Amino acid sequence: MKLLYSKPMMMSTPMRLPSVGVLSTETDMQMRVAGKKNLIDLNDIVYLKSAKNYTIFKLRSGKDVISSKTLGIFEEELKGVSNFVRPHRSYIVNFDFVKDLLFNCRGGELFMDKEVINISRRKAADFRRHYRRFLTASGKNVSTTIRMKTKLRVS
């Protein structure tokens, strides 16, 4: 038996495939929950939390919305939005809702409304750089917002 394979067709121009959760406007995110399309305003998202193969959206109203997409997919979609950053492998946070920051030798802590989110050691420097850019773009004072925690050991 002889197998024949044909050459794949080459396209002159690359074809663009639509994204899984296309940003319909600059302030809305489209996602599918329980088979229905939902639009979520980006300004209402406090943070996104990973739960294995699901993502939990914590909204300003206190409501939780669960999506069946992973956090990595949403990270790619939010890459162009300046006030969203990933401080830890389980979270993406919105800088607009950050109340306080504390950096230490283990990375740091991020204080939201009622939550404390750890900043990983590996991502602490990048997180600090993004946060400084966000503060300068929004016209806030950088030096009074970011605190460093240092403890001296006396032996």
Rosetta blueprint (number, residue, H / E / L):
1 M L
2 K L
3 L L
4 L L
5 Y L
6 S L
7 K L
8 P L
9 M L
10 M L
11 M L
12 S L
13 T L
14 P L
15 M L
16 R L
17 L L
18 P L
19 S L
20 V L
21 G L
22 V L
23 L L
24 S L
25 T L
26 E L
27 T L
28 D E
29 M E
30 Q E
31 M E
32 R E
33 V E
34 A L
35 G L
36 K E
37 K E
38 N E
39 L E
40 I E
41 D E
42 L H
43 N H
44 D H
45 I E
46 V E
47 Y E
48 L E
49 K E
50 S E
51 A E
52 K L
53 N L
54 Y E
55 T E
56 I E
57 F E
58 K E
59 L E
60 R L
61 S L
62 G L
63 K L
64 D E
65 V E
66 I E
67 S E
68 S L
69 K L
70 T L
71 L H
72 G H
73 I H
74 F H
75 E H
76 E H
77 E H
78 L L
79 K L
80 G L
81 V L
82 S L
83 N L
84 F E
85 V E
86 R E
87 P E
88 H E
89 R L
90 S L
91 Y E
92 I E
93 V E
94 N E
95 F H
96 D H
97 F H
98 V L
99 K L
100 D E
101 L E
102 L E
103 F E
104 N E
105 C L
106 R L
107 G E
108 G E
109 E E
110 L E
111 F E
112 M L
113 D L
114 K L
115 E L
116 V E
117 I E
118 N E
119 I E
120 S L
121 R L
122 R L
123 K L
124 A H
125 A H
126 D H
127 F H
128 R H
129 R H
130 H H
131 Y H
132 R H
133 R H
134 F H
135 L H
136 T H
137 A H
138 S H
139 G L
140 K L
141 N L
142 V H
143 S H
144 T H
145 T H
146 I E
147 R E
148 M E
149 K L
150 T L
151 K L
152 L L
153 R L
154 V L
155 S L
